Amino acid sequence: MENQELIKQVTEKAQKWLTPAYDAETQAEVRRMLDNDDKTELIESFYQDLEFGTGGLRGIMGVGSNRMNIYTVGAATQGLSNYLNKNFKDLPQISVVIGYDCRNNSRLFSEISANIFSANGIKVYLFEDMRPTPEISFAIRQLGCQSGVMVTASHNPKEYNGYKAYWDDGAQVLAPHDTGIIDEVNKITTAADIKFEGNKELIQIIGEDIDSIYLDKVKTVSIDPEAIARHKDMKIVYTPIHGTGMMLIPRALKMWGFENVHTVPQQMVRSGDFPTVVSPNPENAEALTLALNLAKEIDADMVMASDPDADRVGIACKNDKGEWVLINGNQTCLMYLYYIITQYEKLGKMTGKEFVVKTIVTTELIKVIADKNHIEMRDCYTGFKWIAREIRLSEGVKKYIGGGEESFGFLAEDFARDKDAVSGCCLIAEVAAWALDNGKTLFELLQDIYVEYGFSLEKTINVVKPGKTGADEIKQMMVNFRANPPREIAGSKVVLTKDYQSLKATDAAGNVSSLDMPDTSNVLQYFTEDGTKVSVRPSGTEPKIKFYIEVKGEMGCRACYDAANAAANEKVDAVVASLGL
């Protein structure tokens, strides 16, 4: 039976969109939904308002309060404008940076945002064309702005778009500003509250003037240019998967000294429809198919891919049998940090004040490496804004040398405050050159890390639950896990449970301690006697609940890799079965 109360609520909400404040096309679409006997589309479009999650505002494009359109983007921008004008009222001129990716409507949403900011007296630096997310983060700091916006849905399917809001430190908005902005957005009850008429005098177009400064900064991330010089002909295949990476990454690789970079021609075509992939996500093997085909054709040394807004990096290389294998986000993060720490120690650059950061769902091997090398390691929540927070807290006191997350994001520098595929692609290529300098492949380097620090295997299970019913199901799944926590997982006793919503940790004896985190988060973690770690959290940007599984193993030599990997995969399968997934 249909929920009549819900239908009544969404109907009343939708009818507010039938006023002259909304364009004729929008009104016609709302009427179509209202007249349809099947109210599913009406409910999905209006049952809630889009809110800032771990990645800002993100949703399916279309008409409605729960969709990405000029009015939800407009309300977000008007609310952000109001908040900025309150927070920085003593400044003679408030300014923001706006960037956008290749997605359908990204340029439109960025121009709408520019008009609204300028109509509110705020100066806008608008990029002339699509640019990588990390460059927008950099530009905010470089231009001394108070905020910024990146119009992107990152690696989501083509139906999505999004709106990442940044603060004056170049990081995505955190508390109290996120809730403060939402409060202002919630005061925008109709499109009539939005100032759409822009002031062109306050909009400045930027491009190469920022590109050149940013790329020069990215070049400073390089640690061993001599290794690159010795392997400048290393054959690299790169694909931007139709996105913003094509604007800067091939150029950056050339600046670093790599002279044999091959791009995938079919995917150097800018398109918000992502015609050559099912999903433009370098975490998915399918997205790298064309790049791998080219790599096999030219016998390349490595493959790299960036997502549509060029903040994530996917890597592939040949294993010891000459087969192409994908390197996951945990593994790339391990290699980045291993390389940085090793090189810093070799060059005598360690002062004892360095630190690295990872998210709580990222491999625990990073802590093993940090501890063994006497480097401080910090855990933070999922979302790069939390890594940026750690950089900000220690600015001028301790030196950030790298941080990453399992979802293919890494940041080697502190001049940008969001994960960076531009520096990330260049740095992983340098790691590969350095490995060759030491008589090993990138894959053998990974094996050697496992031999020295222990073996682990990570797998993420995504349970997709779309729409309102899906959101309700995900909510109930978390309630059930809290009410009935597992006592054992895959035959191994759970010895520690962490609940980041209550900020409590409970051991096997029932002893409870507090978790020292800056905020609460809807995440559960289970640690077992045999070293298995399971993390459960609803995604902040997609309609899914995520299960992050990490299992430990033994690996005494490179030749032991296949056996260790096979045993770990069996254990992961047992964990999945144990959780009923």
C-alpha positions, -999 to 999 in steps of 0.1 A, spaced: 0 0 0 14 34 -9 24 58 19 -3 84 15 13 108 40 46 107 21 27 113 -12 9 142 4 42 157 16 60 154 -17 30 167 -36 29 199 -15 66 203 -19 64 198 -57 35 223 -61 58 250 -48 78 245 -80 48 256 -101 54 293 -96 69 319 -119 102 317 -100 108 284 -118 113 282 -156 85 268 -179 104 236 -187 109 228 -150 72 235 -143 61 212 -171 83 184 -158 68 188 -123 33 187 -136 41 155 -155 52 139 -123 22 151 -104 -2 139 -130 15 104 -132 -5 78 -113 27 61 -104 42 84 -77 76 67 -75 94 94 -96 77 122 -77 88 107 -44 124 101 -55 126 136 -68 111 155 -38 112 133 -7 143 151 7 167 179 -1 202 172 -12 226 176 17 264 179 20 280 145 26 316 134 26 319 148 -9 295 178 -7 263 180 -27 258 151 -51 229 135 -68 212 124 -100 205 153 -124 168 162 -130 139 182 -116 132 182 -79 146 191 -45 164 158 -44 180 163 -78 209 182 -92 195 212 -112 200 249 -115 176 255 -85 193 231 -60 227 243 -72 213 278 -69 200 273 -34 234 258 -23 252 288 -38 228 314 -24 231 298 10 269 297 7 269 333 -4 248 343 26 272 324 49 303 339 34 288 374 37 281 368 74 315 352 82 337 376 63 316 408 66 347 428 76 367 420 44 366 447 17 361 420 -9 351 383 -5 363 361 -33 357 325 -45 371 301 -71 348 280 -93 360 250 -113 341 222 -131 346 189 -148 335 173 -181 301 162 -170 268 172 -186 256 205 -171 289 211 -152 296 243 -172 260 254 -168 261 249 -130 294 267 -127 281 297 -146 249 298 -126 270 297 -94 293 325 -107 263 347 -114 248 340 -79 280 347 -61 286 379 -81 250 390 -75 257 388 -38 288 411 -41 313 382 -41 342 383 -66 345 351 -87 375 335 -103 359 312 -129 381 287 -148 378 291 -186 374 254 -191 373 221 -172 401 216 -147 412 190 -121 397 193 -86 431 196 -69 439 227 -90 407 244 -77 419 236 -41 453 251 -50 438 282 -66 418 291 -35 450 293 -15 470 309 -43 444 337 -49 437 342 -12 400 333 -16 376 326 13 358 297 -5 355 278 -37 333 254 -56 341 224 -78 312 212 -99 317 175 -102 303 141 -92 338 126 -92 337 90 -104 299 85 -102 279 73 -132 270 98 -159 235 105 -145 251 123 -115 266 157 -109 278 173 -78 290 204 -60 320 204 -37 323 234 -14 357 245 -1 368 268 26 397 294 27 423 267 35 416 250 2 399 220 19 364 208 16 341 223 41 340 208 76 321 216 108 310 241 119 309 256 84 292 227 67 262 228 90 263 266 90 260 266 52 232 239 53 213 261 78 216 290 53 206 268 24 175 256 43 164 292 46 161 293 8 125 281 5 118 291 -31 137 300 -63 125 335 -57 151 337 -28 180 331 -52 198 360 -69 203 346 -104 212 379 -121 250 381 -121 274 411 -120 298 405 -148 323 431 -133 329 407 -104 336 376 -126 372 371 -137 381 342 -161 413 323 -152 432 295 -168 469 292 -179 479 319 -154 470 294 -126 479 262 -146 516 272 -149 520 281 -112 502 249 -101 523 227 -124 555 243 -112 544 235 -77 535 199 -87 571 195 -101 584 202 -65 569 169 -54 595 150 -73 622 135 -50 646 117 -73 647 134 -108 679 116 -116 660 83 -115 635 97 -140 663 110 -162 678 74 -164 644 60 -173 628 88 -192 619 64 -220 598 42 -197 566 35 -216 536 49 -199 499 46 -210 476 72 -196 438 78 -199 417 106 -184 385 86 -190 370 116 -209 377 139 -180 398 168 -167 430 149 -164 436 155 -202 441 192 -194 472 188 -172 484 153 -166 502 146 -199 518 180 -196 529 174 -160 544 140 -168 565 157 -196 576 184 -171 588 157 -147 609 143 -175 588 114 -188 592 114 -226 573 83 -237 537 89 -226 509 74 -247 474 86 -242 443 65 -251 428 84 -281 392 73 -277 392 85 -241 410 118 -248 376 129 -261 358 151 -236 324 137 -228 299 137 -199 283 106 -214 316 86 -209 308 66 -240 337 41 -237 330 29 -202 302 16 -180 314 38 -152 342 64 -152 358 50 -121 395 39 -122 386 16 -92 367 -6 -118 388 -28 -140 365 -23 -169 373 15 -170 409 6 -178 402 -19 -207 411 5 -235 443 16 -217 453 -20 -211 447 -29 -247 470 -1 -258 496 -12 -232 496 -47 -246 499 -34 -281 530 -12 -274 544 -34 -246 541 -6 -220 557 -5 -186 527 8 -167 491 21 -171 476 50 -152 441 64 -152 424 94 -136 387 98 -128 366 126 -144 377 153 -120 413 140 -118 416 135 -81 419 97 -81 445 75 -98 441 39 -110 473 20 -117 481 -13 -136 514 -30 -142 528 -63 -152 533 -91 -126 561 -116 -124 545 -137 -152 541 -107 -175 504 -105 -170 487 -71 -165 473 -66 -130 455 -38 -113 470 -22 -83 443 -12 -57 441 20 -38 455 5 -6 485 -8 -25 493 25 -43 490 42 -10 515 17 5 539 23 -24 537 61 -23 544 63 15 571 36 14 589 55 -14 585 89 3 597 76 37 626 56 22 638 85 1 635 110 29 656 88 52 682 82 24 685 119 18 687 128 54 655 149 52 639 134 83 637 158 113 615 137 136 586 161 129 571 143 99 537 126 99 515 106 75 477 102 74 454 75 64 416 70 67 403 45 92 391 21 64 426 21 47 451 -8 52 467 -11 86 500 -20 69 506 18 66 508 20 104 533 -9 104 555 9 79 552 42 98 559 26 132 589 7 120 603 39 106 594 60 136 570 82 117 538 95 133 507 81 116 473 95 121 439 79 114 410 100 102 375 96 88 368 88 51 368 119 29 399 139 21 387 169 40 397 150 72 433 145 59 433 182 50 422 190 86 453 171 100 476 192 77 459 224 89 462 214 126 500 209 123 508 237 98 541 253 108 547 227 136 550 193 119 556 183 83 530 164 63 547 140 39 518 122 25 483 107 31 458 86 13 427 65 13 418 31 -1 395 47 -27 424 55 -50 431 90 -35 466 103 -24 481 137 -17 518 141 -15 519 179 -11 504 205 12 499 233 -13 467 216 -24 443 203 2 424 176 -18 436 143 -33 456 150 -64 458 127 -95 481 152 -113 509 149 -87 498 113 -81 503 101 -117 537 118 -118 548 104 -84 538 68 -91 557 70 -124 587 82 -105 583 53 -80 583 30 -110 615 47 -124 632 44 -90 622 7 -88 638 1 -122 669 19 -109 670 -7 -81 666 -36 -105 629 -43 -99 595 -37 -114 567 -18 -97 551 -52 -89 583 -65 -74 585 -34 -53 550 -41 -39 560 -77 -32 591 -65 -14 570 -43 8 548 -73 17 579 -94 25 593 -67 48 562 -55 65 537 -84 63 510 -93 38 475 -80 37 446 -82 13 418 -57 11 384 -60 -5 355 -36 -5 319 -49 -9 294 -24 -21 257 -32 -14 237 -8 -36 203 3 -23 189 31 -45 161 56 -37 142 63 -5 134 26 2 171 19 -2 181 47 22 157 32 47 171 -3 42 207 10 47 197 28 79 181 -4 92 212 -24 84 233 -2 106 207 -4 134 208 -42 131 246 -43 133 246 -21 164 219 -42 180 235 -75 171 272 -71 167 291 -102 154 309 -122 181 331 -139 155 339 -133 119 350 -162 96 357 -183 127 379 -158 144 368 -141 176 360 -104 175 383 -88 201 375 -51 195 345 -32 182 346 5 174 315 26 170 323 60 157 287 71 161 289 67 199 327 72 199 331 41 220 354 11 216 345 -22 233 369 -51 238 361 -88 241 358 -85 279 332 -58 276 356 -30 286 346 3 270 369 32 262 365 65 243 376 71 207 394 104 202 379 118 170 369 153 160 332 144 153 309 114 153 304 93 121 281 64 112 309 38 110 313 5 127 346 -15 129 353 -51 140 388 -64 147 394 -102 152 420 -123 169 436 -133 135 441 -97 125 410 -93 103 395 -58 101 359 -52 89 346 -16 85 309 -9 77 296 25 66 269 40 44 284 60 15 282 97 18 280 102 -19 262 72 -34 232 50 -25 252 21 -11 265 6 22 301 -3 21 319 -32 37 357 -28 39 375 -61 46 412 -65 54 428 -98 62 464 -106 72 487 -133 58 523 -145 58 547 -139 29 583 -148 34 596 -142 -2 585 -128 -35 578 -163 -48 554 -168 -19 531 -140 -32 506 -163 -51 501 -186 -22 497 -157 3 472 -141 -21 452 -173 -26 450 -180 11 439 -144 18 413 -145 -9 398 -176 7 397 -158 40 380 -128 24 354 -152 9 348 -166 44 344 -132 59 319 -122 32 299 -154 39 301 -148 76 286 -113 72 258 -127 51 267 -105 21 
